[in-house]
Amino acid sequence: MIRIATKLGLAAASGAMLLAGATADARPHLSGEEQLAKLLEGRVEGKPVNCINLPQVQSSHVIDKTAIVYGSGNTIYVQRPKSGASTLDSTDILVTQQTTSQLCNLDVVQLRDRNGWFWRGFVALDQFVPYTRAPKVAMAN
């Protein structure tokens, strides 16, 4: 009897774990464009620039098949490559060979696999579009 109860308990626990996994996977997967739109909520688009200053870049984030986002203080720069955007993968490592402290719209970024470091392709950059947080409006009394 104890063996049967133990087996039933294990089967129930396994079923619950599978069900929990299915529930977690049931969350909607956002497309690259949807992820970018969510990231840009509450931000104001600025005038595109040809280069960004790399020493001021604090982070970079690849959005699958869409863009590379560079964070610099209160500003994020969205880079929609001229070519190769469809190969962007959020697990890619971005490799650039710089001769100056700037990353510019004429540069090429290599894509490397995070696990094996093998070459996956490249993207040719375009202009960087800055986005800053919209100024908060003071409430009138």
Sine and cosine of phi, psi and omega as CSV:
sin_phi,cos_phi,sin_psi,cos_psi,sin_omega,cos_omega
0.00,0.00,-0.67,0.75,-0.03,-1.00
-0.90,0.43,-0.65,0.76,0.02,-1.00
-0.88,0.48,-0.69,0.73,-0.01,-1.00
-0.90,0.44,-0.69,0.72,0.01,-1.00
-0.89,0.45,-0.65,0.76,0.02,-1.00
-0.90,0.44,-0.71,0.70,0.01,-1.00
-0.89,0.46,-0.66,0.75,0.03,-1.00
-0.91,0.42,-0.63,0.77,0.03,-1.00
-0.90,0.44,-0.70,0.72,0.04,-1.00
-0.90,0.44,-0.65,0.76,0.01,-1.00
-0.91,0.42,-0.66,0.75,0.02,-1.00
-0.91,0.41,-0.67,0.74,0.01,-1.00
-0.90,0.43,-0.67,0.74,0.03,-1.00
-0.89,0.46,-0.68,0.73,0.02,-1.00
-0.89,0.45,-0.64,0.76,0.02,-1.00
-0.90,0.43,-0.63,0.77,0.01,-1.00
-0.91,0.41,-0.66,0.75,0.04,-1.00
-0.90,0.44,-0.67,0.74,0.03,-1.00
-0.90,0.44,-0.67,0.74,0.03,-1.00
-0.89,0.45,-0.65,0.76,0.03,-1.00
-0.90,0.44,-0.65,0.76,0.02,-1.00
-0.91,0.41,-0.61,0.79,0.03,-1.00
-0.91,0.41,-0.67,0.74,0.01,-1.00
-0.90,0.44,-0.62,0.79,0.00,-1.00
-0.97,0.25,-0.25,0.97,-0.04,-1.00
-0.96,0.26,-0.20,0.98,0.04,-1.00
-0.87,0.49,0.63,-0.77,-0.03,-1.00
-0.91,0.41,0.69,-0.73,0.06,-1.00
-1.00,-0.01,0.86,-0.51,-0.03,-1.00
-0.98,0.20,0.64,-0.77,0.09,-1.00
-0.94,0.33,0.21,-0.98,0.04,-1.00
-0.84,0.54,-0.68,0.73,0.01,-1.00
-0.90,0.43,-0.62,0.78,0.02,-1.00
-0.93,0.37,-0.64,0.77,0.05,-1.00
-0.88,0.48,-0.69,0.72,-0.01,-1.00
-0.91,0.42,-0.69,0.72,0.02,-1.00
-0.86,0.51,-0.66,0.75,0.02,-1.00
-0.91,0.42,-0.65,0.76,0.01,-1.00
-0.90,0.43,-0.53,0.85,-0.06,-1.00
-1.00,0.01,-0.06,1.00,0.01,-1.00
-0.82,0.57,0.74,-0.67,0.04,-1.00
0.98,0.18,0.14,0.99,0.00,-1.00
-0.93,-0.38,0.43,-0.90,-0.01,-1.00
-0.93,-0.37,0.76,-0.65,0.01,-1.00
-0.96,0.30,0.70,-0.72,0.06,-1.00
-0.96,-0.27,-0.08,-1.00,0.01,-1.00
-0.96,0.27,0.77,-0.64,0.01,-1.00
-0.84,0.55,0.57,-0.82,0.03,-1.00
-0.84,-0.54,0.43,-0.90,-0.02,-1.00
-0.98,0.18,-0.49,0.87,-0.08,-1.00
-0.66,-0.76,0.42,-0.91,0.17,-0.98
-0.83,-0.56,0.48,-0.88,-0.05,-1.00
-1.00,0.05,0.94,-0.34,-0.10,-0.99
-0.86,0.51,-0.62,0.78,0.02,-1.00
-0.87,0.49,-0.34,0.94,0.02,-1.00
-1.00,-0.03,-0.18,0.98,0.00,-1.00
-0.97,0.23,0.82,-0.57,-0.03,-1.00
-0.98,-0.20,-0.33,0.94,-0.03,-1.00
-0.37,-0.93,0.34,-0.94,0.14,-0.99
-0.64,-0.77,0.54,-0.84,-0.07,-1.00
-0.59,-0.80,0.81,-0.59,0.03,-1.00
-1.00,-0.06,0.78,-0.62,0.09,-1.00
-0.96,-0.27,0.86,-0.51,-0.10,-1.00
-0.69,0.73,0.80,-0.61,0.13,-0.99
0.81,0.59,0.38,0.93,-0.12,-0.99
-0.72,-0.70,-0.88,0.47,-0.18,-0.98
-0.31,-0.95,0.19,-0.98,0.18,-0.98
-0.89,-0.45,0.74,-0.68,-0.01,-1.00
-0.91,-0.41,0.82,-0.57,0.02,-1.00
-0.95,-0.31,0.77,-0.63,0.01,-1.00
-0.99,-0.16,0.73,-0.68,0.01,-1.00
-0.59,-0.81,1.00,-0.05,-0.04,-1.00
0.91,0.42,-0.79,-0.62,-0.01,-1.00
-1.00,0.08,0.01,1.00,-0.05,-1.00
-0.93,-0.37,0.65,-0.76,0.20,-0.98
-0.89,-0.45,0.61,-0.79,0.00,-1.00
-0.93,-0.36,0.82,-0.57,0.02,-1.00
-0.99,-0.14,0.82,-0.57,0.00,-1.00
-0.92,-0.38,0.94,-0.33,0.10,-0.99
-0.98,-0.22,0.98,-0.19,-0.09,-1.00
-0.82,0.57,0.54,-0.84,0.06,-1.00
-0.89,0.45,-0.63,0.78,0.02,-1.00
-0.57,-0.82,0.49,-0.87,0.05,-1.00
1.00,-0.05,-0.04,1.00,-0.04,-1.00
-0.86,0.51,-0.55,0.84,-0.04,-1.00
-0.92,0.39,-0.24,0.97,0.03,-1.00
-0.99,-0.11,-0.07,1.00,0.00,-1.00
-0.89,0.46,0.69,-0.72,0.01,-1.00
-0.69,-0.72,0.71,-0.71,-0.07,-1.00
-0.88,0.48,-0.25,0.97,0.04,-1.00
-1.00,-0.06,-0.02,1.00,0.00,-1.00
-0.93,0.37,0.49,-0.87,0.20,-0.98
-0.97,-0.23,0.75,-0.66,-0.01,-1.00
-1.00,-0.01,0.78,-0.62,0.00,-1.00
-0.84,-0.55,0.83,-0.55,0.05,-1.00
-0.83,-0.56,0.51,-0.86,0.09,-1.00
-0.92,-0.39,0.96,-0.29,-0.10,-0.99
-0.97,-0.23,0.61,-0.79,0.12,-0.99
-0.94,-0.33,-0.20,0.98,0.06,-1.00
-0.75,-0.66,-0.01,-1.00,0.00,-1.00
-1.00,0.03,0.17,0.99,-0.02,-1.00
-0.91,-0.42,0.49,-0.87,0.15,-0.99
-0.95,-0.32,0.83,-0.55,-0.16,-0.99
-0.85,-0.53,0.23,-0.97,-0.05,-1.00
-0.91,0.41,-0.18,0.98,0.05,-1.00
-0.99,-0.12,-0.07,1.00,-0.06,-1.00
-0.99,0.17,0.32,-0.95,0.05,-1.00
-0.88,-0.48,0.68,-0.73,0.03,-1.00
-0.91,-0.42,0.81,-0.59,0.06,-1.00
-0.99,0.15,0.54,-0.84,0.07,-1.00
-0.95,-0.33,0.81,-0.59,0.01,-1.00
-0.87,-0.50,0.58,-0.81,0.05,-1.00
-0.94,0.34,0.72,-0.69,-0.04,-1.00
-0.91,0.42,-0.57,0.82,-0.07,-1.00
-0.99,0.12,-0.79,0.61,-0.10,-1.00
-0.98,-0.21,-0.07,1.00,0.00,-1.00
0.88,0.47,0.26,0.97,0.01,-1.00
-0.98,0.20,0.43,-0.90,-0.06,-1.00
-0.95,0.32,0.78,-0.62,-0.01,-1.00
-0.95,-0.32,-0.24,0.97,-0.04,-1.00
0.59,-0.81,-0.36,-0.93,0.00,-1.00
-0.42,-0.91,0.26,-0.97,0.12,-0.99
-0.79,-0.61,0.61,-0.79,0.08,-1.00
-0.99,-0.14,0.84,-0.55,-0.11,-0.99
-0.97,0.25,0.39,-0.92,0.08,-1.00
-0.84,-0.54,-0.24,-0.97,0.01,-1.00
-0.92,0.38,0.43,-0.90,0.02,-1.00
-0.99,-0.13,0.78,-0.63,0.00,-1.00
-0.97,-0.24,0.90,-0.44,0.00,-1.00
-0.99,0.16,0.59,-0.81,0.10,-1.00
-0.75,-0.66,0.77,-0.63,0.04,-1.00
-0.86,-0.52,0.35,-0.94,0.03,-1.00
-0.91,0.41,0.66,-0.75,0.04,-1.00
-0.90,0.43,0.66,-0.75,0.02,-1.00
-0.89,0.46,0.62,-0.79,0.02,-1.00
-0.97,0.24,0.72,-0.69,-0.01,-1.00
-1.00,0.02,0.78,-0.62,0.01,-1.00
-0.95,0.30,0.66,-0.75,0.02,-1.00
-0.98,0.20,0.74,-0.67,0.04,-1.00
-0.99,0.14,0.61,-0.79,0.01,-1.00
-1.00,0.08,0.00,0.00,0.00,0.00
